[in-house]
């Protein structure tokens, strides 16, 4: 091993991290594809499809995380990794989009459950004609009694 070659972590065999770095563009492209598929199954409310994607997505993220940790310890960031940063940022944005969609769907389900259980949604803030936030009273004052 030359003095300039990167030193792998003790738990990693020599060359494994370099191989992960070489595979990082493929992993990044696969992650982007998985996030797109995830968005489609979330839009369709296909939770079985969503769950089916999670194992592979987690494996890809773990490999990319190992590379990121290794690169962070290097004196100079490899050009290959630098070139992936824009794609990784897009993956991050896609992931955040998927989280927001999932949270909205969860809120809709909670609202439907509350409606089915007869719970009041009096905590919803609405604007009046003057643009002021006003607390709306219960739809039926008879339910308050």
Helices and strands as residue ranges (DSSP letters): H 16-43, H 47-72, H 79-116, E 125-127, E 133-135, H 141-144
